[in-house]
């Protein structure tokens, strides 16, 4: 199957299976039961969206540690955090580290599907913005001589493209 790639990272194998069933009809779904395995899969195959558990158990990387490592990847996916509790400091830290959303488990399947669609849209928007920035950089970088007004317009486009939405 082609299409968006979803990686589900959770130590609860049954829950991963349930989530896989929800998404497998429209997306490529992969699962990882440890943070280390999930990070390896991301480096090897990438993903568009990651559903990431907060707690992988004692002695394992935490969801926040994994989220931090995901954030430094060349092409980081959009991450939705999953947790059995809504510990406010953890939610705040997840958002600071770049999480798109934070969902309490067990998640409502239709709400989770809608959220994943929104996360895909946010990723697409980010990728389009990056492509536009690269194109503007290419155009302005190769702009050796020409109309000063055109050059100022291209600089303005570049400035707008870099503005967070």
C-alpha positions in Angstrom: 0.0 0.0 0.0 1.2 3.5 -0.8 0.1 6.6 1.0 1.0 8.3 4.3 3.1 6.4 6.7 2.1 6.1 10.4 4.4 4.8 13.1 2.7 3.7 16.3 5.2 3.6 19.3 3.7 2.1 22.4 4.9 -0.7 24.7 1.3 -2.1 24.9 1.3 -4.5 22.0 -2.5 -5.0 22.1 -3.1 -1.3 22.0 -0.7 -1.0 19.0 -2.7 -3.7 17.3 -6.0 -1.9 17.9 -4.6 1.4 16.6 -3.2 -0.4 13.5 -6.7 -1.7 12.7 -8.0 1.8 12.9 -5.5 3.2 10.3 -4.4 0.3 8.1 -7.2 0.9 5.5 -5.8 4.3 4.6 -2.2 4.4 5.6 1.0 2.4 5.8 1.2 1.4 9.5 4.3 0.3 11.4 4.6 -0.4 15.1 7.4 -0.2 17.6 7.2 -1.5 21.1 10.3 0.4 22.4 11.6 3.8 21.8 14.9 2.5 20.5 13.1 0.3 17.9 10.9 3.3 16.9 13.8 5.6 16.4 15.6 3.0 14.3 12.5 2.6 12.1 12.2 6.4 11.7 15.9 6.6 10.6 15.5 3.7 8.2 12.1 4.3 6.7 10.7 7.6 8.0 7.1 8.4 8.8 4.7 11.2 8.3 2.9 10.9 11.6 4.0 9.2 14.9 1.6 8.2 17.7 4.0 8.2 20.6 3.3 6.8 24.1 4.6 8.8 27.0 5.6 5.9 29.3 7.5 2.8 28.0 8.2 1.5 31.5 11.2 1.5 33.8 14.6 1.4 32.3 13.4 2.6 28.9 13.5 5.9 27.0 10.5 8.0 27.9 8.2 9.4 25.3 9.6 12.9 26.0 13.2 11.7 25.4 12.0 10.0 22.2 10.2 13.2 21.1 13.3 15.2 21.7 15.4 12.8 19.5 12.7 12.9 16.8 12.9 16.7 16.7 16.5 16.6 15.6 15.9 14.2 12.6 16.5 15.7 9.1 12.8 15.2 8.2 10.9 14.9 11.5 7.4 13.5 11.4 4.4 15.2 13.1 4.1 13.6 16.6 0.9 13.0 18.6 1.6 12.0 22.2 -0.5 9.3 23.9 -0.8 8.9 27.6 -2.9 7.1 30.2 -2.9 10.3 32.3 -2.9 14.0 31.7 0.0 15.2 33.9 0.0 18.9 33.1 3.8 19.4 33.3 4.3 16.4 30.9 1.7 17.9 28.4 3.5 21.3 28.6 6.9 19.7 28.1 5.6 17.7 25.1 4.3 20.8 23.4 7.6 22.6 24.1 9.4 19.8 22.4 7.2 20.0 19.3 4.3 17.6 19.9 1.4 18.4 17.6 -1.2 17.2 20.1 -1.5 15.2 23.3 -4.3 12.6 23.7 -5.4 10.7 26.7 -5.7 6.9 26.3 -7.8 5.2 25.4 -8.5 7.6 22.5 -11.8 7.8 20.7 -11.1 6.2 17.3 -12.9 8.8 15.2 -11.4 11.7 17.1 -7.9 10.1 16.7 -8.5 9.6 13.0 -9.4 13.2 12.6 -6.4 14.3 14.6 -4.1 12.2 12.4 -5.6 13.8 9.3 -4.9 17.2 10.8 -1.4 16.2 11.6 -0.8 15.1 8.0 -2.1 18.4 6.9 0.3 20.2 9.2 3.2 18.1 7.9 2.2 18.8 4.3 2.0 22.5 5.1 5.5 22.5 6.7 7.0 20.6 3.8 5.5 23.0 1.2 6.8 25.9 3.2 10.3 24.4 3.3 10.2 23.8 -0.5 9.1 27.4 -1.1 11.9 28.7 1.1 14.4 26.6 -0.8 13.1 27.8 -4.1 13.1 31.5 -3.0 16.7 31.0 -1.7 17.7 29.5 -5.1 16.1 32.3 -7.0 17.5 35.1 -4.8 20.9 33.4 -4.6 21.2 33.2 -8.4 19.9 36.7 -8.8 23.0 38.5 -9.9 21.7 41.6 -11.8 18.3 42.8 -12.6 15.4 44.9 -11.5 15.8 46.2 -8.0 12.1 46.2 -7.5 11.9 42.5 -8.4 14.7 41.7 -6.0 12.9 43.5 -3.1 9.7 41.5 -3.9 11.6 38.2 -3.8 13.1 39.2 -0.5 9.6 40.0 0.8 8.4 36.6 -0.4 11.3 34.9 1.4 10.5 36.9 4.6 6.8 35.9 4.5 7.7 32.2 3.8 9.8 32.1 7.0 7.0 33.6 9.1 5.4 30.9 11.4 1.8 30.2 10.7 
